[in-house]
């Protein structure tokens, strides 16, 4: 199982509109690609100077499925975020592989 994690720090003045957009539009669009089995948003509980931070995690069954998302859908969906909130957030992406406990 692959977890695609996007950590986002959003400016406080854009936070409320961004949060609604993420919940009502962006995350549902990512899931509508049919390539992820689950999506969730978590608030990072740490002081972040100048922003409010979230981790958004999407679960894919395997690496080829994630790569298909990255190649076919991510550019368009990321462009939507920049059109709407460009300059008001910073994001970095991490790809994780779930390891079953021993």
C-alpha positions as CSV (number, residue, x, y, z in Angstrom):
1,X,0.0,0.0,0.0
2,X,1.3,3.5,-0.9
3,X,0.4,6.7,0.9
4,X,0.7,9.9,-1.0
5,X,1.1,12.6,1.7
6,X,0.8,16.3,0.9
7,X,1.8,18.7,3.7
8,X,0.3,22.1,3.2
9,X,0.9,25.3,5.2
10,X,-1.9,27.8,4.4
11,X,-1.9,31.5,5.2
12,X,-4.4,32.3,8.0
13,X,-6.2,34.9,5.9
14,X,-7.0,32.2,3.2
15,X,-7.5,29.3,5.6
16,X,-11.3,29.3,5.9
17,X,-11.9,29.4,2.1
18,X,-9.1,26.9,1.5
19,X,-10.5,24.5,4.0
20,X,-14.0,24.5,2.5
21,X,-12.5,24.2,-1.0
22,X,-10.3,21.2,0.1
23,X,-13.3,19.4,1.7
24,X,-15.9,20.2,-0.9
25,X,-13.9,20.3,-4.1
26,X,-10.3,19.2,-4.2
27,X,-10.2,16.0,-2.1
28,X,-13.4,14.7,-3.8
29,X,-11.8,15.4,-7.3
30,X,-8.7,13.6,-6.3
31,X,-10.8,10.6,-5.1
32,X,-12.9,10.8,-8.2
33,X,-9.9,9.7,-10.3
34,X,-10.6,6.2,-9.0
35,X,-7.0,5.7,-8.2
36,X,-7.1,6.1,-4.5
37,X,-9.0,4.0,-2.0
38,X,-9.1,6.5,0.8
39,X,-8.4,10.2,1.5
40,X,-8.1,12.0,4.7
41,X,-7.1,15.4,6.1
42,X,-5.2,15.8,9.3
43,X,-4.3,19.1,11.1
44,X,-0.7,19.3,12.2
45,X,-0.6,20.1,15.9
46,X,2.5,22.3,16.0
47,X,3.2,26.0,15.9
48,X,3.9,27.1,12.4
49,X,5.0,30.7,12.0
50,X,2.8,32.4,9.4
51,X,0.6,29.5,8.5
52,X,-1.8,26.7,9.6
53,X,-0.5,23.2,8.5
54,X,-2.3,20.1,7.3
55,X,-1.3,16.7,6.1
56,X,-3.6,15.3,3.4
57,X,-3.1,11.6,2.8
58,X,-4.4,9.5,-0.1
59,X,-4.0,5.7,-0.2
60,X,-3.2,3.8,-3.4
61,X,-3.0,0.1,-3.7
62,X,0.4,0.1,-5.3
63,X,3.1,2.3,-6.8
64,X,2.0,2.0,-10.5
65,X,-1.5,3.2,-9.5
66,X,0.1,6.3,-7.7
67,X,2.3,6.9,-10.8
68,X,-0.7,6.9,-13.0
69,X,-2.3,9.6,-10.8
70,X,0.9,11.6,-10.8
71,X,1.2,11.5,-14.6
72,X,-2.4,11.8,-15.7
73,X,-4.2,13.9,-13.0
74,X,-1.8,15.6,-10.6
75,X,-0.7,18.5,-12.9
76,X,-4.3,19.6,-13.6
77,X,-5.4,19.3,-9.9
78,X,-2.3,21.1,-8.6
79,X,-2.9,23.9,-11.2
80,X,-6.4,24.4,-9.8
81,X,-4.9,24.9,-6.3
82,X,-2.4,27.5,-7.6
83,X,-5.1,29.3,-9.6
84,X,-7.3,29.6,-6.5
85,X,-4.7,30.1,-3.7
86,X,-1.4,30.7,-5.4
87,X,1.1,32.5,-3.2
88,X,-1.0,31.8,-0.1
89,X,0.2,28.3,0.6
90,X,3.3,26.1,0.6
91,X,3.2,22.4,-0.1
92,X,5.6,19.5,-0.1
93,X,4.8,15.9,-1.1
94,X,6.0,12.6,0.4
95,X,5.5,9.1,-0.9
96,X,5.2,6.5,1.8
97,X,5.0,2.7,1.7
98,X,3.0,1.0,4.5
99,X,4.9,-1.8,6.2
100,X,3.0,-4.4,8.2
101,X,4.2,-4.7,11.7
102,X,6.2,-7.9,12.5
